Amino acid sequence: MPKQDLARLIGAFDRLAANGFKLGAEWEAVHEICQNHEGEQVFDWGHALCHRVEGDDWNAGYWYRRAGKTIGAGTIAEEWTAMRTELSEKL
């Protein structure tokens, strides 16, 4: 996994978070990055959170399973904070 792609994912999620995790251009950017790396667990986890933001729990569950993760127990913002910490350690 190229570190630059991981950095792009973190940046895109940061912009989505700054926008209050609302659907729109920022959400689309995150989704596209994740789709381009389908099958890589880190990006599949991002894909899961992306669909959680969307409110599509079934699809989110699919991506959490592919990523080997469970859905966060807290808010989306709390899950992003934990995810961001873990992803940043991979840079």
C-alpha positions in Angstrom: 0.0 0.0 0.0 1.6 3.3 -1.1 1.8 5.7 1.9 0.7 8.5 -0.4 -2.6 6.8 -1.0 -3.1 6.3 2.8 -2.3 10.0 3.3 -4.9 10.9 0.7 -7.5 8.8 2.5 -6.7 10.4 5.9 -6.9 13.9 4.3 -10.2 13.1 2.6 -11.7 11.8 5.8 -10.4 14.9 7.7 -12.3 17.0 5.2 -15.4 14.8 5.5 -15.1 15.2 9.3 -14.7 19.0 9.1 -17.9 19.0 7.0 -19.8 17.2 9.8 -19.7 13.8 8.0 -22.4 14.9 5.5 -23.0 13.3 2.2 -21.6 15.3 -0.7 -18.3 15.9 -2.5 -16.2 15.0 0.5 -18.0 11.7 1.0 -17.6 10.9 -2.7 -13.9 11.6 -2.5 -13.5 9.2 0.4 -15.6 6.6 -1.3 -13.6 6.8 -4.5 -10.3 6.4 -2.8 -11.6 3.3 -0.9 -13.1 1.8 -4.1 -9.7 2.2 -5.8 -8.1 0.1 -3.1 -10.8 -2.6 -2.7 -9.3 -5.7 -1.0 -6.8 -3.8 1.1 -8.0 -4.0 4.7 -7.1 -0.4 5.6 -9.1 0.9 2.7 -11.9 -1.6 3.3 -12.2 -0.2 6.8 -12.5 3.3 5.4 -15.1 2.0 3.0 -17.0 0.6 6.0 -17.0 3.9 7.8 -18.0 5.7 4.6 -21.1 3.5 4.4 -21.8 4.0 8.0 -21.8 7.8 7.4 -24.2 7.1 4.5 -26.5 5.2 6.9 -26.2 2.0 4.9 -25.7 -0.4 7.8 -25.9 -3.6 5.7 -23.2 -2.4 3.3 -21.1 -1.0 6.1 -21.3 -4.4 7.8 -20.0 -6.1 4.7 -17.0 -3.8 4.5 -16.3 -4.1 8.3 -16.1 -7.9 7.8 -13.8 -7.6 4.8 -11.5 -5.3 6.9 -11.5 -7.6 9.9 -13.0 -4.9 12.1 -16.2 -4.3 14.0 -18.4 -1.3 13.9 -17.4 1.4 16.3 -19.5 1.5 19.5 -19.5 5.3 19.6 -20.3 8.0 17.2 -18.9 8.3 13.7 -16.6 11.1 14.9 -15.3 8.9 17.7 -14.7 6.0 15.3 -12.8 8.3 12.9 -10.6 9.6 15.7 -9.6 6.0 16.6 -9.2 5.0 12.9 -7.1 8.1 12.2 -4.8 7.3 15.0 -4.3 3.7 13.7 -3.9 4.8 10.1 -1.4 7.6 10.9 0.8 5.0 12.6 1.1 3.3 9.2 2.5 6.4 7.5 
